[in-house]
Amino acid sequence: MVGLPALIVLILYSMLPIIRDTVTGILGVDPALTEAARGIGMTSSQILFKIEITLATPVIIAGIRTATVWVVSVQITGRKACSQSATSSRTIP
């Protein structure tokens, strides 16, 4: 079981690839598509949710997958380090 401080750190650590890929995906949407959406009368929030996020979904999912791999690897590495330090601190009489 992961303690609360470790859980908070893992959540914060996982936010970087998700946010980075979300921004990259939204900025990668073709400006002609957003301009066409504006031309048919969509509001800014409609453009964001119906056009930009929809088209950026594969990149956002890639960020979630990357974050999952990072969190699992850090958690496993941390457990191994903690278990090794706990066993090595014992002295044999």
C-alpha positions in Angstrom: 0.0 0.0 0.0 1.3 3.4 -0.9 1.2 6.1 1.8 -0.6 9.4 1.3 2.6 11.5 0.8 3.9 9.0 -1.8 0.5 9.1 -3.5 0.5 12.9 -3.7 4.0 12.9 -5.2 3.0 10.2 -7.8 -0.1 12.2 -8.8 2.0 15.4 -9.2 4.7 13.6 -11.1 2.2 12.1 -13.5 0.7 15.5 -14.4 3.7 16.7 -16.5 3.2 14.4 -19.5 -0.5 14.7 -19.4 -0.5 18.5 -19.4 2.4 18.7 -21.9 0.7 16.4 -24.4 -2.7 18.1 -23.9 -1.2 21.5 -24.8 0.8 19.9 -27.7 -2.3 18.3 -29.1 -4.5 21.4 -28.9 -1.8 23.6 -30.4 -1.4 21.0 -33.2 -4.9 21.4 -34.4 -5.1 23.0 -37.9 -5.9 26.7 -37.6 -8.2 26.4 -40.7 -10.5 24.1 -38.7 -10.8 26.5 -35.8 -11.4 29.3 -38.2 -14.1 27.3 -40.0 -15.8 26.6 -36.7 -15.7 30.3 -35.9 -17.2 30.9 -39.3 -20.2 28.8 -38.6 -20.8 30.6 -35.3 -19.3 28.4 -32.6 -18.3 30.0 -29.4 -14.7 29.6 -28.0 -15.8 26.9 -25.5 -17.6 25.0 -28.3 -14.5 25.2 -30.4 -12.3 23.9 -27.6 -14.5 21.0 -26.6 -16.0 20.0 -30.0 -13.0 20.6 -32.3 -9.7 21.0 -30.5 -10.0 18.5 -27.7 -11.7 16.0 -30.0 -8.8 16.2 -32.5 -6.2 16.2 -29.8 -7.5 13.1 -28.1 -4.9 10.7 -29.5 -2.1 12.9 -28.2 -3.8 13.3 -24.8 -4.2 9.5 -24.5 -0.5 9.1 -25.3 0.3 11.5 -22.4 -1.9 9.4 -20.1 -0.1 6.2 -21.2 3.3 7.9 -20.6 2.2 9.1 -17.2 1.1 5.6 -16.3 4.4 4.1 -17.2 6.3 6.7 -15.3 4.2 6.3 -12.1 4.4 2.5 -12.2 8.2 2.5 -12.7 8.8 5.1 -10.0 6.5 3.2 -7.6 8.3 -0.1 -8.3 11.7 1.4 -8.1 10.8 3.1 -4.8 9.5 -0.1 -3.3 12.6 -2.0 -4.3 14.8 0.7 -2.8 12.9 0.7 0.4 12.9 -3.0 0.7 16.6 -3.3 0.0 17.4 -0.6 2.5 15.2 -2.3 5.1 16.9 -5.6 4.6 20.5 -4.2 4.4 20.0 -2.2 7.7 19.6 -5.5 9.6 22.8 -6.8 11.1 23.5 -10.4 11.6 24.8 -11.1 15.1 
